[in-house]
Amino acid sequence: MRQVHPTAQTLLWIMLVLLAQRCQPALLLAVCLLSCTVALRLDSAQFMRLLRRTRWIALSLLLVYAWATPGRALLSGLGSLSPTYEGLLDGTLQLGRLLCALAGLAVLLTSLSQARLISGLYTLAFPLRLLGLSRERFAVRLALTLEYAETTMHDTAKDWRTAIAQAMKTTEADTAHIELHRQRYGLLDVLLLVAGLAVLAGVWK
């Protein structure tokens, strides 16, 4: 079976993130449930790993909205120290949007190898040429960053003190050779992009 073009998959993830920002609560709940279901079915371990890494950000986001947003006190006995109903609602909506983004990212990382992901981002970086910047340099730096981040997070989980010490050392950069796999667009790729743009245009009115 032919694989969907990495550029199409990456654009669809970006559209999902933008769509989640404009969804009303009922539609956001449906999108969130659908995206999380797909992520869990494809690779539950990948999705849960992303959730664990962002759990403190999610908790902080909810607390900031709950206590910093003006509105009706949720616990009247606490007075001004109480979280607000409006703040808790806004915080929950932001968590739903974050969850959609993480679920889509989990699907993207599961569906694409690192090489195909970089290839898709390389294609999306075409406008950089209009600014006189090098897409090739962007692709190489991105590949090195992803490889370093993956290695560092793995090492940090085992021995964070040693990992931090190694990260602080200045080392000479090795010469990197990145091979980009160019894939031709198919009918399915075009249909997915058109459908995604149509849905996004309908919501972004």
N, C-alpha and C positions, 0 to 999 in steps of 0.2 A: 504493500500500500504506500502511495506517495505521501511524503511528509509535507505538512503545511510549511510554507516559506517562513523562515525565522523573522523576516521583517514584518510580515502580516501578523504573526503571533505577538510580536513586541508592540506593534501598533494597537492591536486589540486589547492588550493589557493596559496601555496608556488610556485608551478610550474607556475601559472599565473604571479606572481611577477617576477620570473626569466625570463620567456618568454618575458615579456614586456621590459626587459633590453636589449634584443638582437634583437628586432623587428626593421625593417626599418620603416621610417615614414608612408608609405602607409599601411603596415600591422599593425603598432601600432594604427593608426586611426581606422581601422576596429575592432581590439581587444577592443579598448577603447569604441567604440560605442556599441559593443555587450555587454560588461560587464556592462556598465552603464544602458543599456536598461533592462537587467535582474535585476539589483539592484533596479531600479525604479519600475519595475513591481512587484517584491516580497515585498518590503517595502520601499517606497519612503521616509518615515519619518526617518528611520534609516540611509539611504544614505545621506540625506540632513543634518542630525545631524553630521555625520562624516565630511562632507564638511565644515560646519560652524566651527567645532573645529580645522580644519587645514587650514583655509583660509589665516591666516597671514603667516604660513609656506610656502604656495604655492606662495603668493605674494612676499615674501622675496626671494624665490628660483628663480623666474622669474627675479627680479631686479638684483640679484647678477650675474646671467648668462648674462643678457643683457648689464650690464655695465662693467663686469670684463673680458669678453672674447674678445681677440683681433680680429680685422676684419674690415670690411668696415663700415664706419659711416652711421647710419640710417638717421640721421639729420645732413647733412654736415655743416649747419650753426653753429652748436654747437661745431664743432671741436672735441677735445679730450673728451669733456663732453657728447658727444652723445653716446647713446647705439649703439651697433653694430648689423648688420644683422645676423652674425653668432651666436652671443650671444643670440639674441632673438629667433633664430631657436632652439638652444640647450636648452634654457630655456623652450620653448614650448614642446619640446620632453620630458624633465624631468617632466613637469606638466602632460603630457599624461600618463607617467609611474606611477606617483603618483595617478592619477585618476583611473587607472586600479587596483592598489593595494587597494584603498579605496572602489571601487565598489565590488571587490572580498571579501573584509573584511565585507562589509555590507551584502552580500549574506550569508557569513559564519555565522555571528552573528544572522541573521534572521532564518537560517535553523537549527542551533544548539542551544539547551538550554545550560546554563552555565555548567550543569553537564556533558552533552555529549561532549562539547568542551574540558573540562578538561580530560575526558576519552580518547579523541583522542590524546591530547597532552601527556598524560601519556603513551600511546602506543608508540608514536614517541620518547619518552625519554628513550626508551630501552637501547640505547648505554651508558647511564649514568652508568648502572650497570657494564660495562666494566672498568669504571674509579673508581669504588668503591663508587659511589654516590647512594643515595636513590631516586628512582622514587616516592615513596610514599611521602617523604618529599617535593619533588618538586611539586607534585600535591596539597598538602595541602597549601603550600605557594602561589601557583598560585591562588587557590580558594579564599584565604583570600585577596590577592592583588586585584583580580577582584571585590570582594564584597566591599572592602574599596574604590577602585577607583570609582565605580558606585555611592556609597553613598556620597562620597566627592564631586563629580561633581554635583550631584543633590542638595546638600546642598549649595555648592558654588554659584550656579546659583541664589539661593534665598537670601543668606546672606553670602557674601564672607569674611567679617571681622570675623564673628563668626566661620566660617569653618576653616579659617587659625589659629585662636586661639586654636581651638580644636585639630587641627593637630599638633600643637607645644607641646601639653601636653603629658607627659609620662604616659601611662596607662598600666595596667597589661593585658597581652594577654589572651584571653579566650581560653579554650580548644576547639579545632575544631574537628568535626567528619565529614569526607568527605566520601560519598558513591559513588563508581565508578560503573557505569553501563557498563558491558562488553558486546559487541555485536559481534556476529560471522560474519565473512566475507561471502558475497554472491557472486554470479557470476557477478552481476552488479558492485560490488565494485572492483573486480579483473579487469574487463574490463576497468573501468574508470582509474584505476591506470596504466594499460598497455598502454592505449591510451595516457594518459598524459605524461608518460615517453617517448613514441615514438615521440610525437610532440616536446617535449623538446629536445630530442637527435637530431632531425632533424634540429632544429633551432640553437643548440649550437655547430655546426660543425665549 
